[in-house]
Amino acid sequence: MLRRALVEFALALPVLIVLVAGVLELGRGYSFAVETSDAARDAARYAAGKTTSTNGPGLAAMCSLVTADLAAVTTSVSCPTQVNHPPPFVAGVDYTTPAAGQAVVAVYCGSSNNCSGAVQTLYQSEIDVYVYYGFSDLNILGGGITITGSSRATTAW
C-alpha cells in the first residue's frame, strides 16, 4: 500500500510543481502589469498638469517620474519616444520592443512639441502614455511577454 502511494505521489508531484510555478509566474506578471499601468497613468496625469500661466513639465520630467515609479520593477527604462500619431503604436516602428527586464515608454502629445504646450494654446489636448515592459517568465508560460500599461489624459489648459 505504501509503495502504491509513493508511486502515485511521484507521478503527481511534477504536475503539482508546474501548476504552483505557473500560478506564481501569473502573480508576478500581474504585479508588473499593475506597475506599468500605474506608471503610465501617473505620467499622463503629470504631463497634462500644465497651468494657465506655465508650460507643461515636458518629456524629460515625465521620464523621471516613470523611472521612479518603475524603480521596484526595473532600472532599465528607455524613455521617452515621442510618437507623432495617436495610438495604437506599432512595435519596431513607433517604439523599440523592450528586452527582458526593460521598460520602454512611448508618448503621443497631440500637437504639442515635447508635451510642454504653450501658455495660450492646446486647450483640451490629448496626451497618451504607453509603458511597455519585457517580462521574462522562466519559460513556464512561453517565454518573453510584453506587458503594456497605458493611459490617456486630456489637458484642461
N, C-alpha and C positions, 0 to 999 in steps of 0.2 A: 504494500500500500504506500509506503514511504517513497519507494522508487518511482512509482507512478506519479506521485505528487511532484517529485523533483523534475521528472521529465516534462510534465505539463508546465511547471514554473519556468524551466529552461526554454520552452517553446514560446511562452507568453512574454517573457522578460524583454526581448528585443522590441517587440511591438509596443509594449508599455513605455520603454525608454524613448522610442521615436515619437510617440504621442506626447509625452511630457516635454521633450525638447521642442516639438512643434508649437505647443502652447506657449512655452517661454519665448520663442522667437516671435510669435504673433504679438505677444505683450510688448516686447522690445520695439517691434515695428510700429505698434500703435503709439507708444510713448514718443518715438521720433516724429510720427505724423502730427501729434499734438504740438510738439516743439516747433516744427516748421510752420504749422498753421498760426501759432501764436506770434512767431517772429514776423510773418507776412502781415498779419493784422496790425501789430504794433508799428511796423514800418509804414504801412499805408496811412494809418491814422496820424503818425508823426509828420509825414510828408504833406499831408493835407492840412496841417495845422497852422498855416500862414495866417497872420492877422491882416487887417486892412492897412496898417501902417508899416509893415515889414514884409520882406520877401520870405518865401518858404525856406526850410532848412537846407535843401539841396540833397544831391545823391550821396556825397561823401559822409555827411552827418547821418543819413538814413542807413548807410552801410555800417557805420559804427554801432548803431542801435541793433541791427540784425546780428552782427558779430557778438555783441554782448548777450543777446537773447539765446544764441545757439552755443554759448560757451560750455554748457554741460554736455552737449552732443558732439561738437567738433571744434577744432581750432582752425580748420582749413575752410575758410569762407571766401569764395570768389565773387566779388560784387563791386559795383552793380553793372549790369549790362542793360543799357537803355535801348528799348525796342521802339521803333517808330510806327507801330500799328497796335491797335487793341488786340487782346487775346482772342483766340488761342495762339500760343507761342509754339514754335516748332524746334525740337532738339536738333542741334547741328547747324541750324540756320539762324535762329534768333538768339540762342544761348548755347554754351558748351555743355554737353552731357556730363554730369558730375561723376567723378571717380568714386570708388568705395570710400566712405568716410568723409566725403567732401560735400559742401553745400554751395550751390550756385544761385545767385539772385538775378532775376530779370524784372525790369520795371518799364511800364508804359506811363508817361506823364502827360498824356493829352497833347496839347500844343505847346506845352512848357518846355524850355530847354533846361536840363539839369534838375527838374522838379522844383525849381525855385520860384517860378512865376514872376510876376511883376506887381507892383503895388496896385495899379488900377485895372489889371487885365485878368483874364482866366476865371471869370465868375462861373461857378459850378463845373469846374474842370474835373475830369475823371483821372484817377490815379490807380493803376493796377500793379500789385506787387506779387510776384511768384517766387517762392523759395523751393528749389529742387535739392533733394538730399540723396546721395548714393548710398543706399542701405545694403550692407553685406551681411547676409543671414546665415552663415555656416553651411550653406547649400542644402539645408533641410527643406526649404520652401522653393528651391530652384535657383538660388544664387543671387546675383546683384539685382536689386529692385530700386527704381527711382521713386521716392516718396515726394509728393508735391503738396505744399501749403500755399494757399492763395488768398488774397483779399483785395477788395475794391473799395476805394473811398472817394467821395465827391467833396470837392473843396467848397467851403462856404464863403470864399473870398472872391 
